[in-house]
Amino acid sequence: MIAGLSTWARALRVEQWTKNGVVMMAWFFSVADASQREIVRGWESFLMAVAMAGAFSLVSSAFYLLNDVSDYEADRLHPVKRNRPVAADLISRITAVRAALVLFAVGFAYPALVVIFLPSRTTAFATMLAYTVMQCLYTGFLKRVPYVDVATLSAGFVLRAVAGAAIISAYISPWLLVCTFSLSMFLALCKRKSEMEVAAESRAVLKHYHPGLLKFLIIVAGLASFGEYLVYALTSKMGERFPYLWITSVPVFFGIARYAFLAWRKGDVGRPERVLLTDRPLWIVLIAYALTAVFVVASRSVVGGGFE
């Protein structure tokens, strides 16, 4: 039974569910926003956002299974991917398809129920539906179109963020959405660079990527991510409420720089979720971001208390 669970965990890419933490972004930034204090009061909005992240996790796992079924023959010839449960015949293709359908049904059940009881939050269901259609197009042919493939994956993160805001009726800054897209592009392009250097045969689309252009786009996406976050910190409603919010852009810059350094020295950045969990300098950056965020909120409280 344990082996079976382990096999399914690998097939569903459970470790990649961390990507769906983007759904929580609207709730996170609403906590310190006075204009949205009523929205995030208590546990209801938090639990709704967590449930939406869980729904996206199930749907994304369904697509992982369908991708494995679609790439079955190619994966069996790959030195690493041939060990995936579907390629290794530990899970049959028909079983994988059936499991994917069940995951779709369960994943869509939550936003559908929310719409029934809270019709004003239909956008959350519509966003997940748009994400599903886009992933179908990606699985069908977009994953074989250079540069469009990473743009599609990045758009998926934006839709996650939008769904997270819609499910709790929260406002999310357009600058944060733009930054989410750029940062996702940065990570995806770094992943493609790593794949080209480590296992160029792992994706057919890699034959159509130009190394020089890829490096240029990584730099552009990294700088754009930092610049957009800085604009958000300086000009958004949150920036107006917290004048020192721009300080949090410092660890953001070093985080992007650290990741670019790993990509440039031919480090294994093919799996961003693993890098974020294992690279100590990036952990320091995350801790620094948390500490600066606490400082920003605390300084606002002091100023609001009469020390201005």
N, C-alpha and C positions, 0 to 999 in steps of 0.2 A: 504493500500500500504506500509506503514511504517513497519507494522508487517511482511509483506511478505519479505521485504528487510532484516529485522532483522533475520528472519528465515533462509534465504539463506546465510546471512553472517556467521551465526553459522554453517551451513552445509558445507560451503566452507572453514571454519577455517581461516577466513581472518586475525585474529590476529596472525596466524602462518606464514604469508607471510614474517615476519621479518627474518625468517630463510634464505630466498633467498637473503638477503643482502650479503651473501658470494660471490655471483656473482660479486659484485662490488670490491672485494678484489684486483684483478689485476689492475684495474684502479686506485684504491687508492694508491697502492705502486708504480705505474708507474709515478705518479705526481711528486714525488721527485727524480726520476731516470733520470739523465741527458741523458743517452743513449736512453731513450724512450720519450724524451720531445716532439718530433714531433708527436708521436702517440696520446698523450693526449692534444695536442694543441687545443684550442677552445672548443666548446660544443659538437661536433659531437661524439667523442668517449664516452663522459660521457652519452649522451642520448642513444647511442647504448647499453651501459652496463645496463642502467636503463631499457630499453626495454627488454633486455634479462632476467633481474631479474623478470620483469613482466610476461614474457612468462613462466618462471619456476613456478611462483606463480599460474598461470592458470592450468598448467599441474599437479602440486602437489595437487591443489584443486580437480581436476578430480579424482585423486587417493583416496582422502579422501572420496569422494562420493561413489566410487566403493567399498572401504573398508567397509563403512557403510552398503551398500547393501549386501556385502558378510557376514558381521557379524550381520545381522538384528535380527535373532532369539536369539543369545547370548546377544546382546545389550539390548534387551527387558527384559531380566532377571536381568540385572545389575542395581543397585540402582542409579547410576549416568548416565551411558551411555543410559539408556532408555529414557532420556530426549532429546537426540539428535534428530534433525528434522526427519531423516529417520526412526529411531527406534520408534519415537512417532507418526509416520504416518502423520506428518505435511507436509512431502514431500513424495510422493509415490515412490516406488522403481523404477518403469519404468521411472518416471520423472527424478529421480536422474541419471539413466543410460544415458538418453538422454542429460541431462545437461553435464555430463562427456564427452560425445562424442563431444559436441559443444566446451567445454573448450579445449579438445585435438586439435581440428581443429584450433581454434584461437591461441592457444599457439604455435603450430608448424608453423603457417603462417609466423611469423616474421623471425625466422632463415632460413626458406625456401626462403623468399624473399631476404634475405641478400646473400644467396648462388647464387641466380640468377644474382644479380648485382655485387657481389664480390665473384667469385668462389674460391678465395684463402682462404676464411674463412669457407670452408666446414666443418672443424673440429667442429665448434660451433654446426652445425646441427647434426653431427654425435654423438657428446657428449650428446646432449639432447635425441637423439634416444636411445643411450646406457642407459641413466638414465631411460627412459621409460620402456625398456626391463627389467632392473633390478628391477624396482618397480612392474612390472607385476609378476616377479618371487617371489618378497617379498609378494605381496598380495596373490599369489597362494599357496605358501607353506613355503617360507623361514622365515616368521614371526612366524612360529611354531617350528623353530630350535633354541635351546638356544645358545646364544653368536654369532651365525651366523646372527641372526636378527639385533643385534646392529651394527655388522660389515657392514652389507648391508646398513643400514641407514647412517653410517659414510662415506661409499664410495660414497653415494649420494651427500654429501657435497663437496667431492673432485671433483666430476664431475661438480658440480655447479661452483666451482672455475676455473676449466679448461675451461668451456664454457665461463665464463666471460673474460678470457684471450684471447680465440680464436676469440671471436666476435669483438675484437678491435686489434687483431694481436699483443698482448703484450706478453712479456716474464714474466713468473712467476717462482720463485725459487722452485725447487723440495723440499727444506726444508720447505717452507711454505705449500706445499701440504701435506707433511708428518705430519706437525704440525696440519693442519686442520683435518686430519683423526684421529690423537690421541686425539685432543681436543673434537671432535665429539663423539669418543668412551667414553671419560671421562664423558661427559654430559649424553650420552645415558645409561651408566652403573649406574650413579647416579639416573637416572629416574627409571630404573628397581629396584634399591634398595628401592626407595620410594614406588613404586607400590607394592612390596612384603610386605612392612610394613603397608601400608595404605589400599590397596585393592588387595589382592593376587588373588582374583577371576577375576580380570579385564582382565587378559591375561592367556590363557592356558599354554603358554610357561614358565610362572613364576614357575610352578611346577617343572621344570627341572633345575632351577638355584640353585646353592649351595651358601648360604649366605657368608660363609668364602671365597670361591673363588671369589665371586662377589666383596667383599671388597678389596681383594688383587689386582684384576684387576683395580679397581678404583684408587688405589694408583699408580700402574704401569702406567696407562694411564695419570694420572695427572702429574707425574714426567717426563714422556716421552714428554708430551706437552710442559712443561717448558724447558726441555733440548733441544728439537728440535728448539724452538723459539730462545733460546740463541745461538745455533750454527748458525742459520740463521743470527742473528744480528752480529755475529762475523766474519763469513766467506763468506757471500753472496756478490753480487755486491753492494747491498744497504749498507751492513756493511763496505765495502771498501770506499764507497763514504761518509758515515756518521760514522766516527770512534766512536762516542758516542752512536750509536744506541742501544748498549747493555743495556743502562740505562732503555730503555722501557721495558726490561724484568723484572724489579722490580715490577711494577704494575701487570704485567702478572702473576708473582708468587703469589702475594697477592690475585688476582682475583680467581685463581685456589684454593688457600688455603681457601678462604672464601666460595666458592661453596662446597668444600669438607666438611667444618665445618657444613654447612646447611644440607648436606646429612647425616652426622654422627649423628647429634642431632635429626634426624628423622623429619626434616623440609619438607615441601611440595615442593620438587624439581621435581615433576612429569611433570611440564610444564616449561621448561627452559626459554622460551620467557617471561613468566609472572614473574619469579624470577628476570630476568635481568631488568625488567621495574619497579619492586616494592621494591627491596632490596636496602636500602640506602648505606650500605657499598660498594656494587657492583657499585653503581653510582659514589661513591667517587673514586673507582679504575678506572672506565672508564674516569673520569675527569683527574685523575692523569696520565693515559696513554696519553691522548690528550696533556696535558701540557708538559710531557717529550718529546713527539714527536715534539712539537713546539720548545722546547729547542734544540733538536738534530739538527733540520733543521736550526735554528737561529745560533747555534754555528758553523755550517759548513759554513754559509754565512760570519760570522765574520772572520773565518780562511781563507776562500777564498778571503776575502777582503784585506788581507795583514797583519793580526795580528798574523800569525803563526810564 
